[in-house]
Amino acid sequence: MTCASRLGIAPRDTAYVGDSPLDMEAAHAAGMAAIGVLGGAGDATLLSAAGADRLVASLGRLPDVVTILHLTCRA
């Protein structure tokens, strides 16, 4: 949130990327989209149950998901 605040960006216009259920919960608590990266502390079931808005198999897929979220939020 500090980075978004310093950049003058509203939390709803940002995404929090993490690999654990706690990351997903923190994202939503901050008013941000939650992107879960598989292969870390949580699997797809755990991350989804914790509220992940999107899941990615690896960080390499992250730009595609961020673009989709950006277009979805602007619609």
C-alpha positions as CSV (number, residue, x, y, z in Angstrom):
1,M,0.0,0.0,0.0
2,T,2.9,2.3,0.7
3,C,4.1,2.2,-2.9
4,A,0.6,2.7,-4.3
5,S,0.1,5.7,-2.0
6,R,3.4,7.3,-2.9
7,L,2.5,6.9,-6.6
8,G,-0.9,8.3,-6.1
9,I,-2.6,5.1,-7.2
10,A,-5.8,3.9,-5.5
11,P,-5.6,0.4,-4.0
12,R,-8.5,-0.8,-6.2
13,D,-6.3,0.0,-9.3
14,T,-3.4,-2.2,-8.1
15,A,-2.7,-5.9,-7.6
16,Y,-0.9,-7.7,-4.9
17,V,1.0,-10.8,-6.0
18,G,1.8,-13.6,-3.6
19,D,2.0,-17.3,-3.2
20,S,0.2,-18.0,0.1
21,P,-3.3,-17.7,1.4
22,L,-2.2,-15.0,3.7
23,D,-1.1,-12.9,0.7
24,M,-4.5,-13.3,-0.8
25,E,-6.2,-12.1,2.4
26,A,-3.7,-9.2,2.8
27,A,-4.5,-8.1,-0.8
28,H,-8.2,-8.0,-0.2
29,A,-7.8,-6.3,3.2
30,A,-5.9,-3.6,1.4
31,G,-8.5,-3.3,-1.3
32,M,-6.3,-4.7,-4.0
33,A,-6.8,-7.5,-6.5
34,A,-5.2,-10.7,-5.4
35,I,-3.0,-12.7,-7.8
36,G,-1.8,-16.1,-6.6
37,V,1.4,-17.6,-8.0
38,L,1.4,-21.4,-7.9
39,G,4.5,-23.3,-6.8
40,G,5.0,-21.5,-3.6
41,A,3.4,-21.8,-0.2
42,G,-0.1,-22.5,-1.5
43,D,-1.7,-24.6,-4.2
44,A,-4.6,-23.6,-6.4
45,T,-7.2,-24.9,-3.9
46,L,-5.8,-23.0,-1.0
47,L,-5.2,-19.8,-2.9
48,S,-8.7,-19.9,-4.5
49,A,-10.3,-20.5,-1.1
50,A,-8.4,-17.5,0.3
51,G,-9.8,-15.3,-2.4
52,A,-7.4,-15.2,-5.3
53,D,-8.9,-13.2,-8.1
54,R,-6.5,-14.9,-10.6
55,L,-4.0,-17.7,-10.5
56,V,-0.8,-17.9,-12.5
57,A,1.4,-21.0,-13.0
58,S,4.6,-18.9,-12.8
59,L,5.8,-15.3,-12.6
60,G,6.4,-15.5,-16.3
61,R,2.7,-15.5,-16.9
62,L,2.1,-12.5,-14.7
63,P,2.2,-9.8,-17.4
64,D,-0.7,-11.5,-19.2
65,V,-2.8,-11.6,-16.0
66,V,-2.1,-8.0,-15.1
67,T,-3.1,-6.9,-18.6
68,I,-6.4,-8.9,-18.3
69,L,-7.1,-7.3,-14.9
70,H,-6.3,-3.9,-16.2
71,L,-8.7,-4.3,-19.2
72,T,-11.4,-5.8,-16.9
73,C,-11.2,-3.0,-14.4
74,R,-11.4,-0.3,-17.1
75,A,-14.5,-1.8,-18.7
